[in-house]
Amino acid sequence: MTSARERLEQERDQALRDLVDLDRQVAGGELPLSVADELRAEYERTAAAALARLSEPASAPPQPEAVADSRSSHARRTAYALALGLAVFAAVVLLPDSVAERIAGGAVTGNEVFGTAAPGGGTAPRDLSTVTNAELEDVVAQNPDVIDMRLALAHRYLDGADYLAAARHYLVALRQEPRNVEAQSHYGWVLMQAGEPAQALEYVDRSLAQDPRQMEALWFKANIALYGLSDPVTALAVLEQLRQRADLEPDVRTQVDGLVEVARAQVAGG
């Protein structure tokens, strides 16, 4: 018998698949935009409702009011600390990768479509940090096979906590390149936000199996283990890999050291 949670997971996955297929149909001219917009709104509502239900805590026996308040306060503090740490990590490590300008003559990745005239001829790439999400959406729609541009947009949505929009673009990227390590690890992090830490770890591990030195994937794995799976031992092992990196920026090293202390405290507390 299918459980209520399994049904919600099926609804979420089907709605996300429908969104991916919708993008393909629009790009191929199979659907007019007016029809596509109505369908997209419906699919997004379905996926958002399922994600919201899946993120709700499982029902538990009533707790004394004082205990319940204490646990709620602890959960809020933990969630805030996790979000703050990831924001700092993303600003130092992830963001420069997604908005950096490409070197002249480098491979076309999507950044160049925003080029401006450069002195002496040619095109000077525009800093993606000055490009709006709407502009990126337009360019991605016009260049659906440029995966780096799609990933830059997905990262934007992820940083802005628009997990549904981020998931839609990561899934398109994975359909185009199933072994894309960046799409795998970041889609895993989206699943963590949706309350699916086990599935999240599967995607991050697939990414690390191909490239064990991915800094952001290691950071995702440590946080998933610590906060999603209550596995501080695994988190510590991953964090030690990060601490041994000579290329860690000082701010990132501070974040890693802080998470190590949290994991050690959990281990000590049993």
Buried (B, 14 or more C-beta within 10 A) or exposed (E): EEEEEEEBBEBBEBBBBBBBBBBEBBBEEEBEEEEBEEBBEEBBEBBBBBBEBBEEEEEEEEEEEEEEEEEEEEEEEEEEBBEEBBEBBBEBBBBEBBBBBBEEEEEEBBBBBBEEEEEEEEEBBBEBEEBEEEBBBEBBEEBBEBBBBBBBBBBBBBBEEBBBBBBBBBBBBBBBBEEBBBBBBBBBBBBBBBBBBEBBBBBBBBBBEEEEEBBBBBBBBBBBBBBBBEBBEBBBBBBEBBEEEEEBEEEBBBBBEBBBEBBBEBEEEE
